[in-house]
Amino acid sequence: VLPLFSSLPSSAIQKVFQDPPPNKRKIVLATNVAETSITIDGIVYVVDPGFAKQKVYNPRNRVESLQVAPVSAASAVQRSGRAGRTRAGITYRLYTKDAFEGLTAMTYPEILRSNLNSVVLQLRTLSMNPVQFDFLDPPPPETVMRALECLLYLGALDQTGQVTKFGKAMSVFPLDPELSRTLLAAPDLGVAQEVLAIVAMVSAAANCFVRPLNKAREADQAKRRFEAEESDHLTLLNVYTEYMIHNNNSQQWCWENFLNERSLQSAAKAKEQLERLLEQQGYSTKSKRIGFDYYGQSIAIRKAIAQGNFMFSAVECKRATYLTTKDNVEVKLHPSCGVRTRPTWLIYNELVITTKAFIRTVTQVEGSWLLESSPNYFTPDHFANDVVSYEIAKLTGEHKKSRSAMNTNLRQAY
């Protein structure tokens, strides 16, 4: 039984193309990467469950998440084409004919279900109106307006919708504006090199850990050697730092530590590119640490992350459960998270909704850092949920409601 997905190491992908041992049947468990990207010799039977994980963006709460959704009819036909590519084959669809006929004809274009912050920033940098721009597949107007609002909070646009000097610098990077702002905040905090590595890892190698089913315990032990208890972003930094130290023997080192070498190579190239772009914008790429102060370095890095990702914040509402500030979704830490403490405030990179809602790649932050990042965003009246409003009111010293009324509402909510 062999897995197949895009971030799998090359050595594991090659096993899919090898002939099985005599008197053995080869079974490949694949994501939708197998729909069009590759052809495997000898595939006779295809079992199609009719679902796929898709990136979905909700403009009302500005949350981008991975959700399991039915495939389109075109994807279903494409999947059936995997059988019989090199010999006669059969496809088994695990859904009825009526269900198949009810599928959408084509997969919705990604621009209709994506965060457009980066696209809108590029259009404004070119002095184009994103609301009136002639897209081939026009996105919902609400998505465009939410992107403009987000860029305003990030400081990329001013109150009139014009691109600021800060926004022009952000538009140079091939990144989401949130990550670009994190990069631009790093030099002033003296952690440019560290944040460059983290941003490169988040954008190119966030899923660099390999966890084979037959060696799950060993993989978990290997990962724990890199974990920073206060931040998954610092865990990624630890992985990158060690990878560069062992660069001369990277293949063997990655194999021993259950890491995806191809992802780490991509992250190293991405860091070089981002470092050049940061220097071209006139920012220093040198870190200003004197001696070794892990605690001070950790705070500076996490402050930089908060500067760009403050809208992806969550506050603890009850034991081991957090509430996202943007959309009031109760979430738990993903099992892959290495944060062992129970902080009041967290920054997260990804919201994953399966049978439950999880946040992944998280970092512990202080509420005061979020307030410093965007005082206009973190006001009690900005949030409908009483838990979030109350926590922010404690930071700002404001109280939208009296403490007794607030406690009454909290008891009713939970």
KAHUTA-V390665 format. One record per helix or strand of 2 or more residues. SS is the DSSP state (@ for helix, = for strand). FROM is the first residue (numbers start at 0). LEN is the number of residues. If there is no record, write none. Layout:
BEGIN
SS_FROM_LEN, SS_FROM_LEN
END
This chain:
BEGIN
=_1_3, @_9_8, =_27_3, @_31_3, =_44_4, =_50_8, =_62_8, @_72_8, =_89_4, @_96_5, @_109_4, @_116_9, @_140_14, @_164_7, @_176_13, @_191_13, @_212_12, @_231_14, @_246_10, @_260_20, @_293_16, =_312_6, =_320_4, =_329_4, =_344_9, =_356_9, @_366_7, @_379_3, @_385_11, @_402_11
END
